[in-house]
Amino acid sequence: MRRKGLWIVLGIVILLVAIYGGASWYFSEILLNMPTQSIAEARAEGDTPATTGLPEPEEVRIDTGEVTLAGWYFDNPADAGCGLLFLHGFTGTRYHALNWAPLFWERGCDILAYDHRGHGDSSDAFKTYGFYEKQDALAALDWFGQRAGLEQSQIGVFGVSYGAATALQLIPLAPDLAFVGADSAYSEMEEIVGYQARQMFPTLAPIVLPGALAVAEWRADFDVQAVAPERTVAEAQMPILLIHSLTDEYTFSTHSEDIYANSDPTRAVLHLTDWGAPHARDILTDFDAYRQLVNDFLAQFAPAFGRSPTS
């Protein structure tokens, strides 16, 4: 009878481990393979380069050695000796760049925007929240510099949300950038994933999340703890612009506050806007005010970046 009881206990333990493992795998799948918008869906939303005052871009493919990035290259006829690399948000595409590109096109800058790995028309791959994406951005930056004939110091990087976090993680790899702009960045992967998991699954998240993160690390071969823009910003040798809406309910503005707290205040600016905008929508809520924030930042910290915009 005693032996039978032990077998029952062992069976229960094995069952619980199997359930926990299955749940961890399921949640890791959400983390690594969240469905993304297709290029066709992005195109159907209506915005095109022409509607934002841009010419038709050149469709480009950038081979990073691991994945192929599908992107747009805009060759500015003004040839002002500047370039802007744009990094879009989570589950989005290069079409996201159309909201921000006019800010830099009017300065005479060439522009490169591409779909992150696992997004749009780029190679299928796990999403690692900047861990491998920063290496992709570095490869794109090198391609951009060669194509446009620009030095790294003539190129700025601007990212939004997922792209903002990636831009900040690029900092140690590209120390000579003209500047880095980050709109609605998260400070650490574990913090933002933990919050979102608790919002979606308030009961299960605290129990399953540690297992899900461990499985995600194993499957995608990356380190969750290393995805921490709030730490990489401390290595910045270039000016940093941080923008975050106080009414962002997806990634709280405290993320950008934490990033700013670890930055060099002599070369970093934090704007916490109170325009009533949801996550990463400040530029759509008040374009003119947003444009002024960017132009004031560049006038102070990168006055040689392109030509002065018209008022």
FENMOBEL-V837909 format. One record per run of one state. SS is the DSSP state (h for helix, s for strand, l for the rest). FROM is the first residue (numbers start at 1). LEN is the number of residues. If there is no record, write none. Layout:
# FENMOBEL-V837909
<<SS;FROM;LEN> <SS;FROM;LEN>>
This chain:
# FENMOBEL-V837909
<<l;1;1> <h;2;31> <l;33;6> <h;39;6> <l;45;5> <h;50;3> <l;53;5> <s;58;6> <l;64;4> <s;68;7> <l;75;8> <s;83;5> <l;88;6> <h;94;12> <l;106;4> <s;110;5> <l;115;18> <h;133;16> <l;149;3> <h;152;3> <s;155;6> <l;161;1> <h;162;12> <l;174;5> <s;179;5> <l;184;5> <h;189;12> <l;201;4> <h;205;16> <l;221;3> <h;224;3> <l;227;2> <h;229;7> <l;236;3> <s;239;7> <l;246;8> <h;254;8> <l;262;6> <s;268;6> <l;274;8> <h;282;4> <l;286;1> <h;287;15> <l;302;10>>
